[in-house]
Amino acid sequence: MESILEIHGLIRWLVALSALVALVKFGLGWARKSSYTAADNGIMSAFTGLMDTNLLLGLFLLFALGNGFPMNRLEHAGTMIVAVVVAHLSAIWRKSDDSAKKFRNNFGVVLVALALVFTAVTQLRGGWLF
């Protein structure tokens, strides 16, 4: 169980790194009026995939640890579920031909999801550092 908790903790850093990459790429693409490419789709898919993976690990830990459901863990899980739903909002405009719209909307989605992740992590004892 401890190894799953460690993996869950490590993936949060991959989520943060992928969010940073996405924010820079989408922000530059939006500002430069670039064309939205398959690589941009891949960046968004990596971000949402990491979010999904960490949510599944977190839910497993929530139910498998066996020490009840402390309020801070329930708040953390609830906030993370909302963050994952927000991350998946990018699917709404996936087939759009408007690159500026995709860059702008994906930038906003990643920013909001990252803010929710930050909030959820700080709800637990130790926050981002432990």
N, C-alpha and C positions, 0 to 999 in steps of 0.2 A: 504494500500500500504506500509505503514511503517513497518508492521509486516513481509511482504514478504521480504523487504530489510534487516530486522534483521535476518531472517532465512537464506537468501543468505549470509550474513556476517558470521553467525555461521557455515554454512556448509564449508566455506573456511578453518576453523580450523580443521574440520573433514577430509577434503581433505589432509591437511598438516599432520595430525596425521596418517592417513592411508598410506600416502606416506612414512613417517618415518618408520612405521612398515614394509611396503613392502621392503624398501631399506635394512633394517637390515636383514629381513628374506631371501630375495633373495641374498644378499651379502654373508651371512653365508652359504646358500645352495650351492652357486656357489663355494665358497672357500673350503667347506668341501666335495664337490662332493656328496651331498645328493640326494636322490630320490625326484622328484617333486611329490607332493601329491595333493589330493583334497583340503586340507586346503590352499595350495599355490594358487590353482585356485580361492578359495574363497577370498583370500587377494587381488588378482588382480581384481576380479569381484567387490569387495567392493570399491576399488579405482576408477575403471572406472564408477561404478554406482553413486558414489558421484560426480564425475566430470560431468556426464550426468545431474544429478539432478540440480546441481548448474548452469550449462549452460542454462538449460531450464528456471530456475527462473530468471537468468540474462537477457535472451532474452525477457522474459515477462516484466521485469522491464524496459528494454531499450525502448520497444514499448509502454508501458502503462504509463510511467511517464509523458509524454506529454510536456516536455520542449525541444523539438527538439532533434537533434542528435549531441551533442557536440563532438568535435574531440577526446577528451580523452576517452569518453565512447565507441565510435566506435573502437578506437584502442584497448581498453580493451576487447571488445566483439570479435574482430577479432583475437587477440592473444589467447583468451580462446578457440575459435573454433579450432584453430590450436593445442592447448594443448590437447583437447578432441580427436581430430583425432589421435594424437601421442599416447595417452593412449590406443586407440583401436587397435593399431598396434600389440598388443600382440595376437590378434586372428589369426594372420598369422601362428604362430608356435604352436598353442594350441594343435593340434593333434600329434605333434612330440613326438617321444619316447626318445629323447635326453634331459635328465634332465639338464645337464650343459648348453645346448643351451637355454632352457627355463629360467633358473635362470639368465644367463648372459643377454639375450635379454630383459627380463622383468625388470631387474635392470636398464638397459639403458633407456628403455621406461619411467619408473617411474621418473628417474633422469631428463630426458629431459622435460617431461611433468611438473614436479615440477618447473624446471627453468622457463618454459614458464608461469606457474601460478604466480610465484613470480614477473616476469616482468609485467604481466598483472595487478596484484594488485597494484604495485607501479605506474602504469600509472594513477591511480585515486587519487584524493586529499585525503590525509590521509594515503594512503598505507595500510600496515598491522596493524597499531595500532588503526585505527579508523573505 
